[in-house]
Amino acid sequence: MSNNTKLDLHPPAIKFHEPQIEMAHGAGGKASRRLVEGLFAPLLFGSSREPLNDAAHVSIDGTRMGITTDSFVVKPLVFPGGSIGELAVNGTVNDLAVSGARPEFMVVTFVLEAGLPTATLKDQIEAMANAAQKAGIKIVGGDTKVVEHGQADSMYITTTGVGSLLPGIELDPRSVRSGDAILLSGPIGDHGITILLARGELDFESDLRSDTRSIFPLVEAIARVASSTVPSGARPGIGSDLRPDLRPAILWMRDPTRGGVATSLNELARDCGLGIVLHEDTIPVHDGVRGACELLGLDPLHIANEGQFLAVVVPELADAALHALQNTPGGEHARIIGEVREEPAGAVLVTTSYGGTRIIDMLVGDPLPRIC
Amino acid sequence: MSNNTKLDLHPPAIKFHEPQIEMAHGAGGKASRRLVEGLFAPLLFGSSREPLNDAAHVSIDGTRMGITTDSFVVKPLVFPGGSIGELAVNGTVNDLAVSGARPEFMVVTFVLEAGLPTATLKDQIEAMANAAQKAGIKIVGGDTKVVEHGQADSMYITTTGVGSLLPGIELDPRSVRSGDAILLSGPIGDHGITILLARGELDFESDLRSDTRSIFPLVEAIARVASSTVPSGARPGIGSDLRPDLRPAILWMRDPTRGGVATSLNELARDCGLGIVLHEDTIPVHDGVRGACELLGLDPLHIANEGQFLAVVVPELADAALHALQNTPGGEHARIIGEVREEPAGAVLVTTSYGGTRIIDMLVGDPLPRIC
């Protein structure tokens, strides 16, 4: 993203005119996008036309790297399958991974509520240390602030990760073409529905667990297959200078957290100007997620995930990438869930096995606040 | 800092046994140090014996760099001379600077309170953009979360900065020797007392302003003089391989924020095992700070600063470094405020012009909460 300069004769256009901040502005859907694109981006990042990514790629002394940051305010702190500490590590690890970077270093800050039991804090520090060790990222520094009792709901955690770039990965939604395949790493909606049930807001029994984990091994698996095979019509990941006229084999990746798969794919559709067509019966959804969504009138495609990712690859790589995912621990349930088409341009269309279709938009509003 | 490995046979020693978190654990003084050294460091950073620094130095693909992170929870959001947005940029810029790194990139997260007026948020985003432009650091990415009304006191901001290392700077308190000089960049206590007065908690009139600013130009000035002069008995900053038997010319730097000059210098005294002797009448203090401290029974040496720094240099560099500071805009009031001696080992001694002396400890408790 470019930076403002003093000579900029076109002051950035502020398009965000809502009078105040609402919960939906933090939900990762349409309202979040209006806030980020209409207020943060023009003022902080200049009038860049670059798509907004989960991680930025920057250079220090000529070395390129990925950097990403996230604050975590999930409620409750601990839930089946995970906790705020694990999310804070894995969420940042995964943002690096889907930007094509190997997670290397992390710094962390805590905003703690006065009166917080030390045992509660210790549990979360240990959860972070374990998650970082599993994900192969080093925690190298941090900061702690304490606010008055009644503020900050026990704790908020912010993590920032830095990673080295995987060779040959050049992700850009503007390189996506009609015919490209859409891969999904596993079942959707587990995290969001687990949090909802952990709050006791729904009278519904389930053994669902959050899917929080590092997805880097899965990303690395498809990056490896992209560099070792040379699909006709696409460049391999490594040695891409051999055929600069061809496209990279992996074109786009995203971890569909807040706003779910539907929001991530709507952003892709908008950024590439093409249509995303999903085959509903190929999308893995646990029964518990499906049942809770039916009760709530929500679509699993709008529910947050923490340990899944989407990838768009050239058609020639689709089968090899799928096999690479399925042969990596944790990728057994990966599927090809759809493809890119010319139409409906800028939108996401879901087709069902009965021949029906529907357009699915980004998440609107915030049905499940404080999910991460 | 080293990382735990699975083979570590000596599990880290947790020495923090206080039952709950109090405001003082976020105040940057003794309680903060107990929490960080007794709980965070052993669990997150392994059983490292490295001194804990404001910024960590790490490598990506062989390139070394500095990284630092801080959360900002200052109350009120806006105060004479600055605001939370400016602090969030300058605080991180300054942590990079005193680690010997040139600020290059920054990422930022916001935790916003639902109901926050957009105009209030816009003011702070603009303050950040202006501060970043002034400091020469690029904001390249971020994240936003929203929490319920009544939480997060309008907003908390977390920034993480990455910087390239200034050539030849090798800071290590363990290199400090008796006879080294202690430099201070300017008047102390302005920030802390400004915040206190802005809250209306003290019936006291003053035209004090926060000293928030980037100190990188001042750090760069002494780094330049350290590399261009070759004091006998010390290595220059650049080309230090010429005399590896000699010490670097700049040995230690720190921005004395929470806990003030006294806390930073007590940490130095502990880390180098020597005595720090200050000459009180050389320490610049504005009348407003002195007056407020007398009313409150506080010592200006314990009050937070945001735009000042301390440096320890070899005696041969002291005058040249002082002149370099005084000839850089914003460094006019820099002073040599004391020196390192063998005694009192591990402590800070203040001498007055009347011949009196007193030992000054780290900040204990939290007389001024939520200062940054």
Interface residues (C-beta under 8 A of the other chain):
Chain A: M1 N3 N4 K6 I14 F16 H17 E18 P19 Q20 I21 E22 M23 A24 H25 G26 A27 S32 L35 V36 L39 F40 L43 L44 F45 N53 A55 A56 V58 I60 D61 G62 T63 M65 I67 T68 T69 D70 S71 F72 V73 E104 F105 V107 V108 T109 F110 V111 L112 E113 A114 G115 L116 P117 T118 L121 K122 I125 E126 M128 A129 A132 Q133 K138 I139 V140 G141 G142 D143 T144 K145 V146 V147 E148 G150 Q151 A152 D153 Y156 T158 T160 V162 G163 S164 P369 R370
Chain B: M1 N3 N4 K6 I14 F16 H17 E18 P19 Q20 I21 E22 M23 A24 H25 G26 A27 S32 L35 V36 L39 F40 L43 L44 F45 N53 A55 A56 V58 I60 D61 G62 T63 M65 I67 T68 T69 D70 S71 F72 V73 E104 F105 V107 V108 T109 F110 V111 L112 E113 A114 G115 L116 P117 T118 L121 K122 I125 E126 M128 A129 A132 Q133 K138 I139 V140 G141 G142 D143 T144 K145 V146 V147 E148 G150 Q151 A152 D153 Y156 T158 T160 V162 G163 S164 P369 R370
